Amino acid sequence: MARILIVDDSAVSRKKLRMILEAAKHEIVGEAGDGFEGFKKYEN
């Protein structure tokens, strides 16, 4: 399936979204708490 980087300022939302996406067989490649951190992780 898809490789996904989760970016959200709420840790609770990231956790719930991770659970939903993993149950749907998607690969979570990382998480970030804001757009700047997310962009840095995306570049690497």
C-alpha positions as MATLAB code, in Angstrom:
seq = 'MARILIVDDSAVSRKKLRMILEAAKHEIVGEAGDGFEGFKKYEN';
ca = [
       0.000    0.000    0.000;
       1.074    3.603    0.622;
       4.088    4.871    2.571;
       2.853    7.694    4.809;
       4.440   10.460    6.915;
       1.949   11.624    9.556;
       2.113   15.336   10.437;
      -0.170   16.728   13.149;
       0.384   18.876   16.224;
      -1.715   16.549   18.374;
       0.058   13.403   19.626;
      -3.328   11.787   20.271;
      -4.441   12.416   16.676;
      -1.162   11.041   15.315;
      -1.545    7.890   17.398;
      -5.155    7.297   16.312;
      -4.342    7.998   12.670;
      -1.377    5.611   12.842;
      -3.642    2.852   14.206;
      -6.218    3.382   11.456;
      -3.642    3.476    8.651;
      -1.687    0.460    9.908;
      -4.930   -1.531   10.167;
      -5.472   -0.693    6.487;
      -1.979   -2.134    5.754;
      -0.283    1.211    5.027;
       3.358    1.748    6.038;
       3.986    4.648    8.419;
       7.474    5.964    7.652;
       7.484    8.637   10.363;
       5.648   11.194   12.431;
       6.105   14.913   12.984;
       4.519   17.430   15.329;
       4.503   20.369   12.888;
       4.990   21.231    9.243;
       8.623   22.291    9.599;
       9.592   19.009   11.281;
       7.517   17.100    8.725;
       9.260   18.791    5.820;
      12.691   18.024    7.296;
      11.739   14.348    7.680;
      10.352   14.290    4.131;
      13.632   15.637    2.720;
      15.635   12.876    4.405;
];
